[in-house]
Amino acid sequence: MRWFDTGVNLFSSQFAGQEASIIATAQAVGVSRCLLIASDLAESHKNSQFCQHHNGCYTTAGVHPHQAAHVSTDWENQLRQQLEQPHVLAIGECGLDFNRDFSPRPQQENVFAAQLTLAQQYRLPVYLHERDAFATQVAMLNALPPPAGIAHCFTGDVTQLKVYLDLGLYIGITGWLCDERRGQALQDAVAYIPADRLILETDAPYLTPRTIRPRPKYNSPALLPAIAVELARITGRTVHHLAEQSYQNSCRLLQLPFEDTPNAH
């Protein structure tokens, strides 16, 4: 089986100094491709530099809503330059977070709108974050529809899922699915995800699947198959089918060839 982890926070402090080995360990167990997530332009740059030297790695570039209050005056021009890099395949992590409100909501909306506009201009998918801002986020996506996108780390219910599907989004499923304490709504919703819209992602080092025993110190892309095992249990699909379908969907979203070749950027 081949796997594509479409959500890795590789330069999280928990991985400090181990970035290359984290990816090598994942690739050794069949996770042949990884999409690194950027929360700001500095992380986008780090990710892009890493991808230049590690085959099978790609990155997003953009500004997370938590960081929206801290952008420089010329941040859009800086982001445009990053979007020209060959390993940058999506814009984000972008969106709205009205739960933490680390940035004022008007600033979040302005920064998100600018990234949606860039997605249209560059014909790139958006890598979406949303927390307690569903109605506003959907309204903005309808007003500035991106060419494609993924609801990263989807944790919502069936109603929200169907709205995202109607918007044409792919749905990112993480280890949240494996959480018996808070994952019930998601467990009820996953049966409604069409096979051609499902994407698997670890969001490593966060959201370690609670089904893994003994518990590892942190989550990593090598643990991606554990999410598929739980999804197979819930939906009745086979792990092999889920691995291949999510791999192909990730490639389609990110405009990559299905076959992994040294220069497949």
C-alpha positions in Angstrom: 0.0 0.0 0.0 1.1 3.6 -0.6 0.0 6.5 1.6 0.0 10.3 1.3 -0.1 12.2 4.6 -1.7 15.5 3.5 -1.0 17.3 6.8 2.3 17.4 8.6 3.5 20.2 10.9 7.1 19.2 10.4 8.7 22.3 12.0 6.8 21.9 15.2 9.0 22.2 18.3 8.2 18.5 19.1 10.1 17.4 15.9 13.1 19.8 16.4 16.2 18.3 14.9 14.4 15.2 13.8 12.7 16.5 10.7 14.6 14.3 8.2 14.3 11.2 10.2 10.6 11.7 10.7 10.1 11.7 7.0 12.5 8.8 6.4 10.6 6.7 9.0 7.3 7.5 7.3 8.6 6.6 3.8 10.0 3.3 5.2 6.4 2.2 6.1 4.9 3.3 2.8 4.0 6.9 3.5 5.7 8.0 0.3 4.4 11.5 0.1 3.8 14.2 2.7 2.3 17.7 2.5 3.9 20.0 5.0 1.6 22.6 6.6 2.6 26.3 6.9 1.0 28.6 9.5 3.0 31.7 8.4 5.4 32.9 5.7 8.5 32.0 7.8 7.3 28.4 8.2 6.4 28.3 4.5 10.0 29.2 3.7 11.4 26.5 6.0 9.1 23.9 4.5 10.0 24.9 1.0 13.7 24.7 1.8 13.2 21.2 3.3 11.2 20.0 0.3 14.0 21.0 -2.1 16.2 18.3 -0.5 13.6 15.6 0.3 11.8 13.8 -2.5 8.1 13.2 -1.9 7.7 16.3 0.2 5.5 19.3 -0.7 4.2 22.3 1.2 1.5 24.8 1.6 2.2 28.5 1.8 0.0 31.0 3.6 -1.1 32.6 6.8 -3.1 30.8 9.5 -5.9 32.9 11.2 -4.0 32.9 14.4 -1.2 34.8 12.7 -3.4 37.2 10.7 -2.7 40.1 13.1 1.1 39.8 12.6 1.4 40.0 8.9 3.8 42.6 7.4 2.6 45.4 5.1 4.0 43.6 2.1 2.9 40.0 3.1 0.9 39.5 0.0 3.9 40.1 -2.3 6.0 37.8 -0.1 3.4 35.1 -0.4 3.2 35.6 -4.2 6.9 34.9 -4.4 6.5 31.7 -2.4 3.7 30.5 -4.6 6.1 30.5 -7.5 8.2 27.8 -5.8 7.8 24.4 -7.4 7.1 22.5 -4.1 4.3 24.9 -3.0 1.1 23.2 -4.0 -1.6 24.9 -1.9 -2.4 28.1 -0.1 -2.8 28.0 3.6 -3.3 27.0 6.3 -5.9 29.7 5.9 -9.4 30.4 7.2 -11.1 31.6 10.3 -10.8 30.8 14.0 -13.5 32.5 16.2 -12.8 30.1 19.1 -9.4 31.3 20.1 -9.6 34.8 18.5 -5.8 35.2 18.6 -6.3 37.7 15.8 -9.2 40.2 15.6 -12.0 38.8 13.4 -11.9 41.6 10.8 -8.2 41.0 10.3 -8.8 37.3 10.0 -11.4 37.9 7.3 -9.2 40.4 5.4 -6.2 38.0 5.4 -8.4 35.0 4.4 -10.1 37.0 1.6 -6.7 38.0 0.2 -5.6 34.3 0.2 -8.9 33.2 -1.5 -8.2 35.8 -4.2 -4.6 34.5 -4.7 -6.0 31.0 -5.0 -8.2 32.2 -7.9 -5.3 34.0 -9.5 -2.8 31.1 -9.2 -5.3 28.3 -9.7 -4.2 26.7 -6.5 -6.3 24.8 -3.9 -6.8 26.3 -0.4 -5.9 24.4 2.7 -8.7 25.4 5.1 -8.8 25.9 8.9 -12.1 26.7 10.6 -13.2 26.7 14.2 -16.4 28.2 15.5 -16.7 30.3 12.3 -18.5 28.0 10.0 -21.2 30.3 8.7 -18.8 33.2 8.0 -16.3 30.9 6.4 -18.9 29.3 4.1 -20.1 32.8 3.1 -16.6 33.8 2.2 -16.0 30.6 0.2 -19.2 31.3 -1.7 -18.2 34.9 -2.4 -14.6 34.0 -3.5 -14.8 30.4 -4.6 -11.3 28.8 -4.8 -10.6 26.3 -7.7 -10.3 23.5 -5.1 -9.7 23.0 -1.4 -9.6 20.8 1.6 -11.4 21.1 4.9 -8.3 20.3 6.9 -8.9 18.3 10.0 -12.6 18.1 9.6 -14.3 17.5 13.0 -17.9 18.6 12.2 -21.2 16.8 11.8 -23.2 15.5 8.9 -24.8 18.9 8.1 -21.5 20.7 8.0 -20.0 17.9 5.9 -22.7 18.2 3.3 -22.2 21.9 3.0 -18.5 21.5 2.4 -19.1 18.7 -0.1 -21.6 21.0 -2.0 -18.7 23.6 -2.1 -16.6 20.9 -3.9 -14.1 20.5 -1.1 -12.1 17.5 -0.2 -12.5 16.3 3.5 -9.4 15.8 5.6 -9.8 13.1 8.3 -7.3 12.9 11.2 -6.8 11.0 14.4 -9.8 12.9 15.8 -11.8 10.1 14.3 -10.0 7.7 16.8 -11.0 9.7 19.9 -13.8 8.0 21.8 -14.2 11.1 24.0 -15.1 13.7 21.3 -15.1 12.0 18.0 -18.7 10.7 17.9 -20.1 13.4 15.5 -17.2 12.8 13.1 -17.7 9.0 13.3 -21.3 9.5 12.4 -20.4 11.7 9.5 -17.6 9.8 7.7 -20.0 7.3 6.1 -21.3 10.2 4.0 -17.9 11.2 2.6 -17.8 10.0 -1.1 -14.8 7.9 -1.9 -13.4 10.5 -4.3 -13.5 13.3 -1.7 -11.7 11.5 1.2 -8.2 12.6 2.3 -6.2 11.2 5.2 -3.9 13.4 7.3 -2.1 13.0 10.6 -1.8 16.7 11.5 1.4 15.5 13.2 2.7 16.0 15.9 -0.9 16.6 17.1 -4.0 14.4 17.3 -2.2 11.0 17.9 -4.8 8.3 17.3 -6.0 7.1 20.7 -6.4 3.7 19.3 -2.7 3.2 19.2 -1.3 1.3 22.2 1.1 1.9 23.8 0.7 5.7 23.3 3.6 7.2 21.4 5.2 10.4 22.6 3.8 12.3 19.7 2.0 11.7 16.4 4.0 11.3 13.2 3.2 10.6 9.5 4.3 7.0 10.0 1.2 6.5 12.1 -1.2 7.5 9.2 -2.4 3.9 8.6 -4.0 3.8 12.1 -6.5 6.4 11.0 -7.4 4.2 8.0 -7.8 1.2 10.3 -10.4 3.0 12.4 -12.1 4.4 9.3 -12.3 0.9 7.8 -13.9 -0.3 11.0 -16.6 2.4 10.9 -17.4 2.3 7.2 -16.8 -1.3 6.2 -14.3 -0.2 3.5 -11.0 -2.0 3.3 -7.8 -0.4 4.5 -6.2 -1.0 1.1 -9.1 0.8 -0.6 -8.9 3.8 1.8 -5.1 4.1 1.4 -5.2 4.1 -2.4 -8.3 6.3 -2.7 -7.0 8.9 -0.3 -3.6 8.8 -2.1 -5.2 9.5 -5.5 -7.5 12.2 -4.1 -4.5 14.0 -2.5 -2.7 13.9 -5.8 -5.7 15.2 -7.6 -6.2 18.0 -5.1 -2.6 19.0 -5.3 -2.3 18.5 -9.1 0.4 15.9 -8.8 0.9 12.8 -11.0 -0.3 9.6 -9.3 3.0 7.9 -9.8 5.8 9.0 -7.6 8.9 9.9 -9.6 12.0 11.8 -8.6 11.0 14.9 -10.4 7.2 14.7 -9.9 6.6 18.2 -8.7 
